[in-house]
Amino acid sequence: MQNANMTTVSPERSIIEAIALKRLIVAIYNGSEMELAPHQLFERHGDLFVSALNPRKNWRSDEERRLGHFKVDGLSNISVTEEGFEPLPNFDGSLPRPDDKQLFAVGTD
């Protein structure tokens, strides 16, 4: 018999929580652990994607930093960390493609 107190949090819910609280997530993507600063969750052709900054990536300059788009099905072991992040200054909520549907995005205050 399963423990009734055990709840499984969906990847989408973890990502939405991280976006709302402006907290980093840690997840496995293509077999590697990644730390991501999620900025928006969107749908494309029925699949969920997250636009996120990889703060561990070596960028040549702050101006070069940009969001990557990760298919949520490709992320596993997602956990929300206690570490916060500031959204990219140039983030305006624009979607990568015209047919994408935004589900949730970070507030830019």
SVG drawing of the C-alpha trace seen along z (x, -y; Angstrom):
<svg xmlns="http://www.w3.org/2000/svg" viewBox="-4 -47 38 49">
<polyline fill="none" stroke="black" stroke-width="0.4" points="0.0,0.0 1.3,-3.4 1.8,-6.2 -1.1,-8.6 1.1,-11.5 3.6,-11.0 2.8,-13.4 4.6,-13.6 5.0,-17.1 4.8,-17.3 7.7,-18.9 5.4,-21.7 4.4,-22.6 8.0,-22.7 8.9,-24.9 5.9,-27.3 6.9,-27.5 10.5,-28.3 9.4,-31.0 7.0,-32.5 9.6,-32.6 12.5,-33.5 14.5,-30.5 16.9,-28.2 16.0,-24.7 18.4,-21.7 17.5,-19.0 19.1,-16.2 19.1,-17.1 20.7,-14.8 22.4,-12.8 24.0,-15.9 23.0,-17.9 22.1,-21.4 21.2,-24.5 18.7,-26.7 17.0,-30.0 13.5,-29.5 11.9,-32.6 8.9,-31.1 6.9,-28.0 5.3,-27.6 3.5,-25.1 4.6,-24.2 2.5,-21.7 1.2,-20.1 4.7,-19.8 5.8,-21.9 9.1,-23.9 10.9,-26.1 12.9,-29.1 15.8,-29.3 19.2,-30.7 22.0,-28.3 24.1,-30.4 26.9,-27.8 27.6,-28.3 30.7,-30.3 29.5,-33.4 32.0,-35.8 30.0,-38.8 26.9,-39.6 25.4,-40.9 25.8,-37.5 23.7,-35.7 20.4,-34.4 17.7,-31.9 17.8,-28.4 14.6,-26.4 14.4,-23.0 11.7,-20.4 10.2,-19.6 9.9,-15.9 13.7,-16.0 14.2,-17.2 14.2,-14.8 14.7,-14.9 13.6,-18.6 14.0,-20.3 13.5,-23.9 16.5,-25.3 16.6,-28.1 18.9,-30.2 17.2,-33.1 17.9,-34.8 17.3,-38.1 15.6,-37.8 17.7,-38.8 17.3,-42.6 16.3,-42.1 13.6,-39.5 10.2,-40.9 8.1,-37.7 8.4,-37.3 7.9,-33.7 10.5,-32.0 7.9,-31.3 4.7,-33.0 2.6,-29.8 4.0,-29.2 1.5,-29.6 2.8,-31.1 1.6,-29.4 3.5,-31.3 6.3,-33.8 8.5,-35.6 7.4,-39.0 10.0,-41.6 8.9,-44.2"/>
</svg>
